[in-house]
Amino acid sequence: MIETECFSDLNVFGPQGTRPPDLDWNQPPEPPRRSLLDRIFRRHVRISSTSTTEEHPREHNS
């Protein structure tokens, strides 16, 4: 595996031999990014949950 250079990115350092930002523990972590599917699913859940709450009171009034 070493000969295929799959670990070559482990030898990459920041400027002047310092740690790259992703390995520096003193920097705050980046906020996680939401994927497109997460955003679509989240909107879908909100729409369906609001429609179900609107339908239930109507059923009780009938």
N, C-alpha and C positions, 0 to 999 in steps of 0.2 A: 504494500500500500504506500509506503514511503516513496518508492520509485515512481509511482503514478502521480506524485506531487499533489495528492488530495489534501495534504496538510500544509501546503505552501502559504495559505493565508494566516497560519499561526505565527509566522515569522515577520509579519507586518507590524511595524511600530509607528508611533506618532512622530512629529517633528523632533529632531535632535535626540532620537532614541527614547523618547518618553512613551508612556502608556497611551494607547489610543483611547478616545473618549468612552467607548463601550466597555473598557476594562478598568476605568478609573472609578473607584468606589466613592470618591468624594463628590462626584457629580450626581444630581438627582436623576432617577430613572425617567425615561420618556414615557408619557402616558400611552397606554395600549391603544392601537388604532382599531376601529371597528370595521369589519369587512362589509362589503355590500350586502351580503346575505343577512348579516346580523341586523343591518338597518332596515331591510325589507321585512324581515320576520318581526322585528320589533314594532314596526308600523302596523303590520297585519294584526298583531295581537291587540294593539290599542283599539283598532277599528272594531274588531270582533267583540272586545270586552265592552265597549261603549254601546254597541248595538244590542248586546244581550241584556245590559242593565236597563235599556229603554224598553225592551220587549216585555220584561217580567212585570213591571207595574201595570202595563196594559192588560196582561193576562189576568192579574188579580182584580182589576176593575170590571172585567166582563162578567 
